[in-house]
Amino acid sequence: MTQNPAKARMLRGEAAIGVSVGLGSPYAAEILSRSGFDFVLVDLQHGAWDDNLAALAFRSIALGAAVVAGRELRKPPRPLSEA
């Protein structure tokens, strides 16, 4: 079973330092993964990602030492009149 060192650190009450990437660039995600962060978050909700680029980013992050994390793409927000 694959270990998640970032989660293990947080469960011990320690800080896990990560970075969010929204550039839409798997290359940037890989560079960040090799820069000493505990996790790299691919922000699909606010970033410039499509499905193919996000998949490539997950793969690229896995090449480094950081844990892959993702924020899901949500449906468009409802108008305030419906809130």
Stockholm file with secondary structure:
# STOCKHOLM 1.0

chainA/1-83         MTQNPAKARMLRGEAAIGVSVGLGSPYAAEILSRSGFDFVLVDLQHGAWDDNLAALAFRSIALGAAVVAGRELRKPPRPLSEA
#=GR chainA/1-83 SS CCCCHHHHHHHTTCCCCEEEECSSCHHHHHHHHTTTCSEEEEETTTSSCCHHHHHHHHHHHHTSSSEEEEECCCCCCCCGGGC
#=GC SS_cons        CCCCHHHHHHHTTCCCCEEEECSSCHHHHHHHHTTTCSEEEEETTTSSCCHHHHHHHHHHHHTSSSEEEEECCCCCCCCGGGC
//
